[in-house]
């Protein structure tokens, strides 16, 4: 069987790169995908879904070098289910509300933010994100 998922969104924080014991690079970053719609009661509803993305090898090194918090990306990859539940990773946030994130192993990462736009983004230490702070990874 085969499945693929395509996500377009913004990085919630700067990527983090590490190396496996055998020397392979892996970079992880979180992507927020937003949508806004009007429900049947006429109210505007804003919805954000968080994805935790892992990129491997040369792609991991490139993502770590060029991506920053706030950058817009397109990620094509496969969903990785939580081993315990078979679904998304679920936890309770600091406010007591249930939270979930989806794990994705990237096969393609396309940078949608230009270099000029990337340079204009604030650095990680400049701006905090309350929603991102609630993600436990």
C-alpha positions as CSV (number, residue, x, y, z in Angstrom):
1,X,0.0,0.0,0.0
2,X,1.0,3.6,-0.5
3,X,0.0,6.9,1.0
4,X,1.3,10.5,0.8
5,X,0.3,13.7,2.5
6,X,0.9,17.2,1.3
7,X,1.1,20.1,3.8
8,X,1.5,23.8,3.2
9,X,2.1,25.9,6.3
10,X,4.5,27.9,8.4
11,X,7.3,26.8,10.7
12,X,6.4,27.2,14.3
13,X,10.1,27.5,15.4
14,X,13.6,27.1,14.0
15,X,14.5,23.6,12.8
16,X,16.7,21.4,15.0
17,X,19.3,19.1,13.4
18,X,21.1,16.2,15.0
19,X,22.9,13.1,13.7
20,X,22.1,9.5,14.3
21,X,24.8,7.2,15.7
22,X,25.7,6.1,12.2
23,X,26.2,9.7,11.1
24,X,23.0,10.4,9.2
25,X,21.6,13.9,9.5
26,X,18.0,14.3,10.7
27,X,16.2,17.7,11.1
28,X,12.9,18.2,12.8
29,X,10.6,21.1,12.6
30,X,6.9,21.9,13.3
31,X,4.6,23.2,10.6
32,X,1.2,24.9,11.4
33,X,-1.4,24.6,8.7
34,X,-4.2,27.1,9.1
35,X,-7.7,27.2,7.6
36,X,-10.5,29.6,8.2
37,X,-14.2,29.1,7.3
38,X,-17.7,30.3,8.2
39,X,-19.8,27.7,10.0
40,X,-23.6,27.3,9.6
41,X,-24.2,29.9,12.4
42,X,-22.3,32.5,10.4
43,X,-19.4,32.5,12.8
44,X,-15.8,32.6,11.5
45,X,-13.9,29.6,12.7
46,X,-10.1,29.5,12.7
47,X,-8.5,26.0,12.7
48,X,-4.8,25.2,13.1
49,X,-3.3,21.7,12.7
50,X,0.3,21.1,13.8
51,X,2.6,18.6,12.0
52,X,6.0,17.5,13.3
53,X,8.2,16.9,10.3
54,X,11.4,14.9,10.1
55,X,13.7,15.3,7.1
56,X,16.7,13.0,6.6
57,X,20.1,13.1,4.9
58,X,21.0,16.0,2.6
59,X,17.5,17.4,2.7
60,X,17.9,17.6,6.5
61,X,21.0,19.6,6.2
62,X,19.4,22.0,3.6
63,X,16.3,22.5,5.8
64,X,18.5,23.3,8.8
65,X,20.6,25.7,6.8
66,X,17.8,27.7,5.1
67,X,14.6,27.4,7.1
68,X,13.6,29.7,10.0
69,X,10.6,30.2,12.2
70,X,7.8,31.7,10.2
71,X,9.0,30.4,6.8
72,X,6.3,28.9,4.5
73,X,6.9,25.4,3.2
74,X,5.3,22.7,1.2
75,X,6.0,19.2,2.7
76,X,5.2,16.0,0.8
77,X,5.7,12.9,2.8
78,X,4.2,10.0,4.7
79,X,2.3,10.0,8.0
80,X,4.0,8.1,10.9
81,X,1.4,6.9,13.4
82,X,1.8,6.9,17.1
83,X,2.9,3.3,18.0
84,X,0.5,3.2,21.0
85,X,-2.6,4.5,19.3
86,X,-2.1,4.1,15.5
87,X,-3.2,7.8,15.1
88,X,-1.8,11.2,15.8
89,X,0.3,11.9,18.9
90,X,-2.1,13.0,21.7
91,X,-1.3,14.9,24.9
92,X,-2.8,17.3,27.4
93,X,-1.7,21.0,27.1
94,X,-0.8,23.3,30.0
95,X,-4.4,24.6,29.9
96,X,-5.8,21.1,30.4
97,X,-7.2,20.9,26.9
98,X,-6.4,17.8,24.7
99,X,-3.9,18.4,21.9
100,X,-2.7,16.4,19.0
101,X,0.0,16.6,16.4
102,X,0.7,14.5,13.3
103,X,4.2,13.0,12.6
104,X,5.4,13.3,9.0
105,X,8.5,11.9,7.4
106,X,9.4,14.3,4.6
107,X,10.1,13.1,1.1
108,X,10.1,16.6,-0.5
109,X,10.4,20.0,1.2
110,X,9.8,23.0,-1.0
111,X,10.7,26.5,0.3
112,X,7.8,28.9,-0.4
113,X,9.3,31.9,1.3
114,X,11.8,33.9,-0.8
115,X,15.3,34.7,0.5
116,X,14.3,38.4,0.9
117,X,11.2,37.4,2.9
118,X,13.3,35.0,4.9
119,X,15.8,37.7,5.9
120,X,12.9,39.9,7.1
121,X,11.6,37.2,9.5
122,X,12.3,37.8,13.1
123,X,14.9,35.5,14.7
124,X,13.9,32.8,17.2
125,X,14.8,34.9,20.2
126,X,12.8,38.0,19.0
127,X,9.3,36.7,19.1
128,X,7.5,34.0,21.1
129,X,4.5,32.0,20.1
130,X,2.0,31.0,22.8
131,X,0.5,28.2,20.7
132,X,3.9,26.8,19.8
133,X,5.0,26.8,23.5
134,X,2.2,24.2,24.2
135,X,3.7,21.6,21.8
136,X,5.7,19.2,23.9
137,X,8.6,18.6,21.5
